[in-house]
Amino acid sequence: MTPIRHNGSDRSDRSDRSDRSDRSDRSDRSDSDPVLDAVRDCVLAVGVRRTTLTDVARRAGVSRMTLYRRWPDVRSLVGDLMTREWIAVAVGAMPEHRPGSNARTLIVDGLVAGVRAFRAHPLFRKIVDVDPELLLPYVLDRRGASQEALLSLLADHLHEGHADGSVRAGHTERQARSLLLVVQSFTLSLRTMTEEDDPELDSEAFLAELRTTLERTLTP
């Protein structure tokens, strides 16, 4: 979840433009980028704080200078890794259009599946367990690239829902942001509320509650 925007001051706006410019100046990050694959292996093995650019370069089979031309430090590299991984999870969770299904059903199914997939994702679990402070800025201070991508994805589906009548009319961007706030809280904090030995309070019970919440929020 690399940073895209600080909401607030002119200074943060300038920082955002600089961040976006810096990101666009780097070479393309494809899903098969060997450097991002290498840093993923490093983080899964030892966590972010113990990962070094030397370790990543060695695993990727490139020089440290090659990395420095693209990323100034490990955190920026891990940021791009998180962006790649989180966007892939979010996009992969959204179901294909099915005959007879409406946009609201696809949104709800996708968001519930997304929460489940995020919580099971090995990189997400490693960061939450070992380096949770990496996620705090995107919860408390700013939106990141993966959050922006998910908002765009949600907005597209909400527009479809407004058009087919399955989603209540409303400000599309506000609705998308509200949905993201809900699913983020379930993704990040669910384990603080669950009792896995109690079927009435286990993860699946809460995901069913999330489904109900989303359905009632979106139904006209």
Accessible surface in RSA format (square Angstrom, percent):
REM  Atomic radii and reference values for relative SASA: ProtOr
REM  Chains: A
REM  Algorithm: Lee & Richards
REM  Probe-radius: 1.40
REM  Slices: 20
REM RES _ NUM      All-atoms   Total-Side   Main-Chain    Non-polar    All polar
REM                ABS   REL    ABS   REL    ABS   REL    ABS   REL    ABS   REL
RES MET A   1    24.54  12.7  24.54  16.2   0.00   0.0  22.37  19.0   2.18   2.9
RES THR A   2     6.81   4.8   6.81   6.9   0.00   0.0   6.81   9.1   0.00   0.0
RES PRO A   3    32.50  23.7  32.27  29.4   0.23   0.8  32.27  26.6   0.23   1.4
RES ILE A   4    23.88  13.6  23.87  17.8   0.02   0.0  23.88  17.2   0.00   0.0
RES ARG A   5    75.89  31.9  75.86  38.7   0.03   0.1  16.32  22.3  59.57  36.1
RES HIS A   6    43.09  23.6  43.00  29.9   0.09   0.2  22.14  22.8  20.96  24.4
RES ASN A   7    93.87  64.7  62.21  60.1  31.66  76.2  36.68  88.3  57.19  55.3
RES GLY A   8    66.72  82.3   0.00   N/A  66.72  82.3  34.96  95.9  31.77  71.1
RES SER A   9    61.99  52.4  46.47  62.0  15.52  35.8  51.80 110.3  10.20  14.3
RES ASP A  10   105.08  73.6 100.07  99.6   5.01  11.8  23.68  55.7  81.40  81.2
RES ARG A  11   183.09  76.9 180.47  92.0   2.61   6.2  60.56  82.8 122.53  74.3
RES SER A  12    16.24  13.7  12.96  17.3   3.28   7.6  16.24  34.6   0.00   0.0
RES ASP A  13    54.35  38.1  52.97  52.7   1.37   3.2  12.17  28.6  42.18  42.1
RES ARG A  14   134.21  56.4 128.71  65.6   5.51  13.1  54.56  74.6  79.66  48.3
RES SER A  15    44.92  38.0  37.46  50.0   7.45  17.2  25.63  54.6  19.29  27.0
RES ASP A  16     3.98   2.8   3.98   4.0   0.00   0.0   1.87   4.4   2.11   2.1
RES ARG A  17   133.71  56.1 128.20  65.4   5.50  13.1  59.10  80.8  74.60  45.2
RES SER A  18    69.13  58.4  60.36  80.6   8.77  20.2  31.14  66.3  37.99  53.2
RES ASP A  19    39.96  28.0  37.81  37.6   2.15   5.1   6.00  14.1  33.96  33.9
RES ARG A  20    97.09  40.8  91.90  46.8   5.18  12.3  46.94  64.2  50.14  30.4
RES SER A  21    59.45  50.2  52.99  70.7   6.46  14.9  31.41  66.9  28.04  39.3
RES ASP A  22    65.12  45.6  61.30  61.0   3.82   9.0  19.76  46.5  45.36  45.2
RES ARG A  23    58.88  24.7  49.22  25.1   9.66  23.0  18.86  25.8  40.02  24.3
RES SER A  24    88.30  74.6  52.97  70.7  35.33  81.4  52.78 112.4  35.52  49.8
RES ASP A  25   115.84  81.1  82.16  81.8  33.69  79.7  29.30  69.0  86.54  86.3
RES ARG A  26    30.55  12.8  17.24   8.8  13.31  31.7   9.34  12.8  21.21  12.9
RES SER A  27    62.01  52.4  46.89  62.6  15.12  34.8  53.48 113.9   8.53  12.0
RES ASP A  28   134.37  94.1 114.43 113.9  19.94  47.2  36.82  86.6  97.55  97.3
RES ARG A  29    60.29  25.3  30.58  15.6  29.72  70.8  26.04  35.6  34.25  20.8
RES SER A  30    57.81  48.9  48.70  65.0   9.11  21.0  47.59 101.3  10.22  14.3
RES ASP A  31   116.76  81.8  99.95  99.5  16.81  39.7  36.74  86.5  80.02  79.8
RES SER A  32    85.10  71.9  70.95  94.7  14.15  32.6  48.12 102.5  36.98  51.8
RES ASP A  33     6.50   4.6   4.20   4.2   2.31   5.5   4.89  11.5   1.61   1.6
RES PRO A  34    81.59  59.5  77.33  70.5   4.26  15.5  79.44  65.6   2.15  13.4
RES VAL A  35     2.62   1.7   2.62   2.4   0.00   0.0   2.62   2.3   0.00   0.0
RES LEU A  36     0.01   0.0   0.01   0.0   0.00   0.0   0.01   0.0   0.00   0.0
RES ASP A  37    55.45  38.8  53.90  53.7   1.55   3.7  25.26  59.5  30.19  30.1
RES ALA A  38     4.37   4.0   1.45   2.2   2.92   6.7   4.25   6.0   0.12   0.3
RES VAL A  39     0.00   0.0   0.00   0.0   0.00   0.0   0.00   0.0   0.00   0.0
RES ARG A  40    58.11  24.4  58.11  29.6   0.00   0.0  10.33  14.1  47.78  29.0
RES ASP A  41    66.12  46.3  61.14  60.9   4.98  11.8   9.27  21.8  56.86  56.7
RES CYS A  42     4.05   3.1   2.90   3.2   1.16   2.7   2.29   5.8   1.76   1.9
RES VAL A  43     0.00   0.0   0.00   0.0   0.00   0.0   0.00   0.0   0.00   0.0
RES LEU A  44    53.65  29.9  38.65  27.7  15.00  37.7  38.87  27.3  14.77  39.8
RES ALA A  45    59.37  54.6  25.99  40.1  33.38  75.9  36.28  51.1  23.09  61.2
RES VAL A  46    51.03  33.6  41.57  37.6   9.46  22.8  44.91  39.0   6.13  16.6
RES GLY A  47     0.29   0.4   0.00   N/A   0.29   0.4   0.29   0.8   0.00   0.0
RES VAL A  48     6.81   4.5   5.17   4.7   1.64   3.9   5.17   4.5   1.64   4.4
RES ARG A  49   163.49  68.6 128.67  65.6  34.82  82.9  63.43  86.7 100.06  60.6
RES ARG A  50   175.17  73.6 158.56  80.8  16.61  39.6  58.97  80.6 116.20  70.4
RES THR A  51     6.29   4.5   0.00   0.0   6.29  15.0   0.07   0.1   6.22   9.4
RES THR A  52    63.93  45.5  62.04  62.9   1.89   4.5  61.76  83.0   2.17   3.3
RES LEU A  53    13.86   7.7  10.90   7.8   2.96   7.4  10.90   7.7   2.96   8.0
RES THR A  54    51.82  36.9  50.43  51.1   1.39   3.3  37.95  51.0  13.87  21.0
RES ASP A  55    44.23  31.0  43.42  43.2   0.81   1.9  10.69  25.2  33.54  33.4
RES VAL A  56     0.00   0.0   0.00   0.0   0.00   0.0   0.00   0.0   0.00   0.0
RES ALA A  57     4.75   4.4   4.57   7.0   0.18   0.4   4.57   6.4   0.18   0.5
RES ARG A  58   164.49  69.1 139.32  71.0  25.17  59.9  77.09 105.4  87.40  53.0
RES ARG A  59   132.88  55.8  94.95  48.4  37.94  90.3  29.86  40.8 103.02  62.4
RES ALA A  60    19.89  18.3   0.00   0.0  19.89  45.2   3.97   5.6  15.93  42.2
RES GLY A  61    67.66  83.4   0.00   N/A  67.66  83.4  35.85  98.4  31.81  71.2
RES VAL A  62    49.34  32.5  29.70  26.9  19.65  47.3  39.42  34.3   9.92  26.9
RES SER A  63    61.96  52.4  47.83  63.8  14.13  32.5  50.11 106.7  11.85  16.6
RES ARG A  64   128.35  53.9 123.67  63.0   4.69  11.2  16.03  21.9 112.32  68.1
RES MET A  65   117.41  60.8 117.08  77.5   0.33   0.8  92.83  78.9  24.58  32.6
RES THR A  66    38.37  27.3  38.05  38.6   0.32   0.8  25.45  34.2  12.92  19.5
RES LEU A  67     0.00   0.0   0.00   0.0   0.00   0.0   0.00   0.0   0.00   0.0
RES TYR A  68   100.87  47.1  82.11  46.7  18.76  48.8  51.61  38.8  49.26  60.7
RES ARG A  69   172.16  72.3 135.48  69.1  36.68  87.3  68.65  93.8 103.52  62.7
RES ARG A  70    41.92  17.6  37.88  19.3   4.04   9.6  18.40  25.1  23.51  14.3
RES TRP A  71     0.22   0.1   0.00   0.0   0.22   0.5   0.08   0.0   0.14   0.2
RES PRO A  72    87.85  64.0  67.52  61.6  20.33  73.9  72.89  60.2  14.96  93.0
RES ASP A  73    68.45  47.9  66.67  66.4   1.78   4.2  30.04  70.7  38.42  38.3
RES VAL A  74    26.02  17.1  23.31  21.1   2.70   6.5  23.31  20.3   2.70   7.3
RES ARG A  75   134.17  56.3 125.54  64.0   8.62  20.5  59.15  80.8  75.02  45.5
RES SER A  76    23.39  19.8  13.92  18.6   9.48  21.8  22.80  48.6   0.59   0.8
RES LEU A  77     0.00   0.0   0.00   0.0   0.00   0.0   0.00   0.0   0.00   0.0
RES VAL A  78     0.73   0.5   0.73   0.7   0.00   0.0   0.73   0.6   0.00   0.0
RES GLY A  79     3.74   4.6   0.00   N/A   3.74   4.6   3.66  10.0   0.09   0.2
RES ASP A  80     8.06   5.6   5.67   5.6   2.39   5.7   2.79   6.6   5.28   5.3
RES LEU A  81     0.00   0.0   0.00   0.0   0.00   0.0   0.00   0.0   0.00   0.0
RES MET A  82     4.41   2.3   4.41   2.9   0.00   0.0   4.41   3.8   0.00   0.0
RES THR A  83    13.60   9.7  13.60  13.8   0.00   0.0  13.60  18.3   0.00   0.0
RES ARG A  84    29.27  12.3  19.43   9.9   9.83  23.4  20.53  28.1   8.74   5.3
RES GLU A  85    19.13  11.0  18.39  13.9   0.74   1.8   0.94   1.8  18.18  14.8
RES TRP A  86     1.81   0.7   1.16   0.6   0.65   1.5   1.17   0.6   0.64   1.0
RES ILE A  87    53.63  30.5  52.54  39.1   1.09   2.6  53.63  38.6   0.00   0.0
RES ALA A  88    56.41  51.9  39.88  61.5  16.53  37.6  48.20  67.9   8.21  21.7
RES VAL A  89    19.83  13.0  11.72  10.6   8.10  19.5  18.43  16.0   1.40   3.8
RES ALA A  90    10.67   9.8   6.38   9.8   4.29   9.8   9.53  13.4   1.14   3.0
RES VAL A  91    86.62  57.0  80.50  72.9   6.12  14.8  80.59  70.0   6.03  16.3
RES GLY A  92    63.87  78.8   0.00   N/A  63.87  78.8  35.28  96.8  28.59  64.0
RES ALA A  93    16.62  15.3   1.73   2.7  14.89  33.9  10.10  14.2   6.52  17.3
RES MET A  94    22.45  11.6   9.70   6.4  12.75  30.4   7.61   6.5  14.85  19.7
RES PRO A  95    35.25  25.7  18.68  17.0  16.57  60.2  29.24  24.1   6.01  37.4
RES GLU A  96   146.78  84.3 139.58 105.6   7.19  17.1  61.47 118.9  85.31  69.7
RES HIS A  97   116.89  63.9  94.76  65.9  22.13  56.6  72.67  74.9  44.22  51.5
RES ARG A  98   101.92  42.8  94.07  48.0   7.85  18.7  59.58  81.4  42.34  25.7
RES PRO A  99   141.35 103.0 107.82  98.3  33.52 121.9 119.79  98.9  21.56 134.0
RES GLY A 100    90.61 111.7   0.00   N/A  90.61 111.7  44.15 121.2  46.46 104.1
RES SER A 101    34.83  29.4   5.07   6.8  29.76  68.6  11.62  24.7  23.21  32.5
RES ASN A 102    50.48  34.8  46.54  45.0   3.94   9.5  18.19  43.8  32.29  31.2
RES ALA A 103     3.04   2.8   1.07   1.7   1.97   4.5   1.07   1.5   1.97   5.2
RES ARG A 104    44.51  18.7  44.51  22.7   0.00   0.0   0.00   0.0  44.51  27.0
RES THR A 105    39.71  28.2  39.20  39.7   0.51   1.2  23.79  32.0  15.92  24.1
RES LEU A 106     0.01   0.0   0.01   0.0   0.00   0.0   0.01   0.0   0.00   0.0
RES ILE A 107     0.00   0.0   0.00   0.0   0.00   0.0   0.00   0.0   0.00   0.0
RES VAL A 108     0.26   0.2   0.26   0.2   0.00   0.0   0.26   0.2   0.00   0.0
RES ASP A 109    35.15  24.6  32.40  32.2   2.75   6.5  13.49  31.7  21.67  21.6
RES GLY A 110     1.62   2.0   0.00   N/A   1.62   2.0   0.00   0.0   1.62   3.6
RES LEU A 111     7.97   4.4   6.31   4.5   1.65   4.2   7.19   5.1   0.77   2.1
RES VAL A 112     2.94   1.9   2.94   2.7   0.00   0.0   2.94   2.6   0.00   0.0
RES ALA A 113    35.50  32.6  32.01  49.4   3.49   7.9  32.80  46.2   2.70   7.2
RES GLY A 114     7.78   9.6   0.00   N/A   7.78   9.6   7.78  21.3   0.00   0.0
RES VAL A 115     3.23   2.1   1.97   1.8   1.27   3.1   2.14   1.9   1.09   3.0
RES ARG A 116   102.82  43.2 100.44  51.2   2.39   5.7  57.83  79.0  45.00  27.3
RES ALA A 117    40.49  37.2  29.46  45.5  11.03  25.1  37.17  52.4   3.32   8.8
RES PHE A 118    23.45  11.7  23.45  14.5   0.00   0.0  23.45  14.2   0.00   0.0
RES ARG A 119    52.49  22.0  48.42  24.7   4.06   9.7   6.95   9.5  45.53  27.6
RES ALA A 120    65.71  60.4  48.72  75.2  17.00  38.7  51.43  72.4  14.28  37.8
RES HIS A 121    22.49  12.3  18.47  12.8   4.02  10.3  15.52  16.0   6.98   8.1
RES PRO A 122    66.86  48.7  60.71  55.3   6.16  22.4  64.39  53.2   2.47  15.4
RES LEU A 123     0.00   0.0   0.00   0.0   0.00   0.0   0.00   0.0   0.00   0.0
RES PHE A 124     9.76   4.9   9.76   6.0   0.00   0.0   9.76   5.9   0.00   0.0
RES ARG A 125   133.98  56.3 131.84  67.2   2.14   5.1  25.49  34.8 108.49  65.8
RES LYS A 126    52.67  25.7  49.16  30.2   3.52   8.4  18.38  16.5  34.29  36.5
RES ILE A 127     0.09   0.0   0.07   0.0   0.02   0.0   0.09   0.1   0.00   0.0
RES VAL A 128    27.81  18.3  23.05  20.9   4.76  11.5  23.05  20.0   4.76  12.9
RES ASP A 129    89.27  62.5  56.32  56.1  32.95  77.9  22.70  53.4  66.57  66.4
RES VAL A 130    51.62  34.0  44.02  39.9   7.60  18.3  48.37  42.0   3.26   8.8
RES ASP A 131     0.38   0.3   0.38   0.4   0.00   0.0   0.24   0.6   0.15   0.1
RES PRO A 132    64.87  47.3  62.81  57.3   2.07   7.5  62.81  51.9   2.07  12.8
RES GLU A 133    63.53  36.5  55.72  42.2   7.81  18.6  45.47  87.9  18.06  14.7
RES LEU A 134    11.26   6.3   7.75   5.5   3.51   8.8   8.83   6.2   2.44   6.6
RES LEU A 135    10.03   5.6   9.89   7.1   0.14   0.4   9.89   6.9   0.14   0.4
RES LEU A 136    92.15  51.3  91.93  65.8   0.22   0.6  92.15  64.7   0.00   0.0
RES PRO A 137    39.27  28.6  34.40  31.4   4.86  17.7  39.06  32.2   0.21   1.3
RES TYR A 138    19.97   9.3  14.22   8.1   5.75  15.0   1.61   1.2  18.36  22.6
RES VAL A 139    71.73  47.2  43.07  39.0  28.66  69.0  44.14  38.4  27.59  74.8
RES LEU A 140   138.45  77.1 100.59  72.0  37.86  95.2 104.91  73.7  33.54  90.2
RES ASP A 141    80.68  56.5  61.80  61.5  18.88  44.6  22.24  52.3  58.44  58.3
RES ARG A 142    49.27  20.7  40.55  20.7   8.72  20.8   4.87   6.7  44.40  26.9
RES ARG A 143    30.52  12.8  30.52  15.6   0.00   0.0  21.83  29.8   8.69   5.3
RES GLY A 144     0.00   0.0   0.00   N/A   0.00   0.0   0.00   0.0   0.00   0.0
RES ALA A 145    12.41  11.4   8.34  12.9   4.07   9.3   9.11  12.8   3.30   8.7
RES SER A 146     7.19   6.1   3.85   5.1   3.34   7.7   3.94   8.4   3.26   4.6
RES GLN A 147     9.86   5.5   8.36   6.1   1.50   3.6   5.00  10.6   4.86   3.7
RES GLU A 148    39.14  22.5  35.25  26.7   3.90   9.3  18.62  36.0  20.53  16.8
RES ALA A 149    36.59  33.6  23.33  36.0  13.26  30.2  31.26  44.0   5.33  14.1
RES LEU A 150    21.47  12.0  19.86  14.2   1.62   4.1  20.99  14.7   0.48   1.3
RES LEU A 151    14.89   8.3  13.63   9.8   1.25   3.1  13.95   9.8   0.94   2.5
RES SER A 152    66.23  56.0  57.83  77.2   8.40  19.4  32.88  70.0  33.34  46.7
RES LEU A 153    39.15  21.8  36.53  26.1   2.62   6.6  38.67  27.2   0.49   1.3
RES LEU A 154     0.00   0.0   0.00   0.0   0.00   0.0   0.00   0.0   0.00   0.0
RES ALA A 155    22.61  20.8  22.61  34.9   0.00   0.0  22.61  31.8   0.00   0.0
RES ASP A 156    82.28  57.6  77.43  77.1   4.86  11.5  20.73  48.8  61.56  61.4
RES HIS A 157    20.28  11.1  20.28  14.1   0.00   0.0  12.91  13.3   7.38   8.6
RES LEU A 158     0.00   0.0   0.00   0.0   0.00   0.0   0.00   0.0   0.00   0.0
RES HIS A 159   103.89  56.8  98.70  68.6   5.19  13.3  62.89  64.8  41.00  47.7
RES GLU A 160    71.47  41.0  65.88  49.8   5.58  13.3  37.27  72.1  34.20  27.9
RES GLY A 161     0.00   0.0   0.00   N/A   0.00   0.0   0.00   0.0   0.00   0.0
RES HIS A 162    52.42  28.6  30.33  21.1  22.09  56.5  23.47  24.2  28.95  33.7
RES ALA A 163    92.89  85.4  49.88  77.0  43.02  97.9  61.71  86.9  31.19  82.6
RES ASP A 164    78.64  55.1  41.32  41.1  37.32  88.3  42.65 100.4  35.99  35.9
RES GLY A 165    47.53  58.6   0.00   N/A  47.53  58.6  31.76  87.2  15.76  35.3
RES SER A 166     8.51   7.2   3.18   4.3   5.33  12.3   8.51  18.1   0.00   0.0
RES VAL A 167     4.32   2.8   0.00   0.0   4.32  10.4   0.00   0.0   4.32  11.7
RES ARG A 168    96.52  40.5  95.23  48.5   1.30   3.1  33.54  45.8  62.99  38.2
RES ALA A 169    92.15  84.7  68.84 106.2  23.31  53.0  70.28  99.0  21.87  57.9
RES GLY A 170    35.07  43.2   0.00   N/A  35.07  43.2  19.73  54.1  15.34  34.3
RES HIS A 171    99.99  54.6  87.76  61.0  12.23  31.3  64.96  66.9  35.03  40.8
RES THR A 172    22.25  15.8  17.69  17.9   4.55  10.8  10.43  14.0  11.82  17.9
RES GLU A 173    85.45  49.1  82.98  62.8   2.47   5.9  31.84  61.6  53.61  43.8
RES ARG A 174   148.64  62.4 145.79  74.3   2.85   6.8  63.84  87.2  84.81  51.4
RES GLN A 175    11.33   6.3   7.07   5.2   4.26  10.1  11.03  23.5   0.30   0.2
RES ALA A 176     1.42   1.3   1.42   2.2   0.00   0.0   1.42   2.0   0.00   0.0
RES ARG A 177    89.06  37.4  87.72  44.7   1.34   3.2  31.92  43.6  57.15  34.6
RES SER A 178    49.34  41.7  48.14  64.2   1.20   2.8  26.18  55.7  23.16  32.5
RES LEU A 179     2.81   1.6   2.68   1.9   0.13   0.3   2.79   2.0   0.02   0.1
RES LEU A 180    12.82   7.1  12.82   9.2   0.00   0.0  12.82   9.0   0.00   0.0
RES LEU A 181   122.68  68.3 116.30  83.2   6.38  16.0 116.64  81.9   6.03  16.2
RES VAL A 182    48.46  31.9  44.55  40.3   3.92   9.4  48.46  42.1   0.00   0.0
RES VAL A 183     8.71   5.7   8.70   7.9   0.01   0.0   8.71   7.6   0.00   0.0
RES GLN A 184    30.48  17.0  29.04  21.2   1.44   3.4  17.32  36.9  13.16  10.0
RES SER A 185    58.22  49.2  48.72  65.0   9.50  21.9  45.03  95.9  13.19  18.5
RES PHE A 186    38.93  19.5  36.11  22.4   2.82   7.3  38.93  23.6   0.00   0.0
RES THR A 187    17.50  12.4  13.09  13.3   4.41  10.5   8.77  11.8   8.73  13.2
RES LEU A 188    51.84  28.9  30.61  21.9  21.23  53.4  31.33  22.0  20.50  55.2
RES SER A 189    51.41  43.4  50.49  67.4   0.91   2.1  21.23  45.2  30.18  42.3
RES LEU A 190     6.39   3.6   3.41   2.4   2.98   7.5   6.02   4.2   0.37   1.0
RES ARG A 191   135.30  56.8 117.80  60.1  17.50  41.7  46.13  63.0  89.17  54.0
RES THR A 192    98.24  69.9  61.90  62.8  36.34  86.6  68.37  91.8  29.87  45.2
RES MET A 193   129.10  66.9 115.07  76.2  14.03  33.4  89.41  76.0  39.69  52.6
RES THR A 194    18.97  13.5   4.80   4.9  14.17  33.8   0.00   0.0  18.97  28.7
RES GLU A 195    93.16  53.5  90.79  68.7   2.37   5.6  19.80  38.3  73.36  59.9
RES GLU A 196   110.49  63.4  83.36  63.1  27.13  64.6  64.36 124.5  46.12  37.7
RES ASP A 197   133.44  93.5  96.30  95.8  37.14  87.8  51.78 121.9  81.65  81.4
RES ASP A 198    48.54  34.0  46.88  46.7   1.66   3.9  15.55  36.6  32.99  32.9
RES PRO A 199   101.57  74.0  89.58  81.7  12.00  43.6  90.68  74.9  10.89  67.7
RES GLU A 200   138.49  79.5 124.51  94.2  13.97  33.3  47.24  91.4  91.25  74.5
RES LEU A 201    75.09  41.8  75.09  53.7   0.00   0.0  75.09  52.7   0.00   0.0
RES ASP A 202    28.60  20.0  28.60  28.5   0.00   0.0   1.66   3.9  26.94  26.9
RES SER A 203    18.05  15.3  17.92  23.9   0.14   0.3  13.78  29.3   4.28   6.0
RES GLU A 204    95.77  55.0  90.83  68.7   4.94  11.8  58.42 113.0  37.35  30.5
RES ALA A 205    30.62  28.2  14.95  23.1  15.67  35.6  23.65  33.3   6.97  18.5
RES PHE A 206    46.23  23.1  45.49  28.2   0.74   1.9  46.23  28.0   0.00   0.0
RES LEU A 207     4.65   2.6   4.20   3.0   0.44   1.1   4.48   3.1   0.16   0.4
RES ALA A 208    58.74  54.0  50.91  78.6   7.84  17.8  55.52  78.2   3.22   8.5
RES GLU A 209   101.50  58.3 100.11  75.7   1.38   3.3  28.77  55.7  72.73  59.4
RES LEU A 210     0.00   0.0   0.00   0.0   0.00   0.0   0.00   0.0   0.00   0.0
RES ARG A 211    90.64  38.1  90.64  46.2   0.00   0.0  39.75  54.3  50.89  30.8
RES THR A 212    53.27  37.9  49.48  50.2   3.78   9.0  25.95  34.9  27.31  41.3
RES THR A 213    54.30  38.6  48.45  49.1   5.85  13.9  36.74  49.3  17.56  26.5
RES LEU A 214     0.77   0.4   0.77   0.6   0.00   0.0   0.77   0.5   0.00   0.0
RES GLU A 215    51.38  29.5  51.29  38.8   0.09   0.2  26.62  51.5  24.76  20.2
RES ARG A 216   193.04  81.0 168.63  86.0  24.41  58.1  60.01  82.0 133.02  80.6
RES THR A 217    50.15  35.7  40.49  41.0   9.66  23.0  32.08  43.1  18.07  27.3
RES LEU A 218     1.19   0.7   1.19   0.9   0.00   0.0   1.19   0.8   0.00   0.0
RES THR A 219    60.77  43.2  51.60  52.3   9.17  21.9  46.02  61.8  14.75  22.3
RES PRO A 220    99.33  72.4  45.35  41.3  53.98 196.2  71.43  59.0  27.90 173.4
END  Absolute sums over single chains surface
CHAIN  1 A    11511.4       9445.3       2066.1       6270.8       5240.6
END  Absolute sums over all chains
TOTAL         11511.4       9445.3       2066.1       6270.8       5240.6
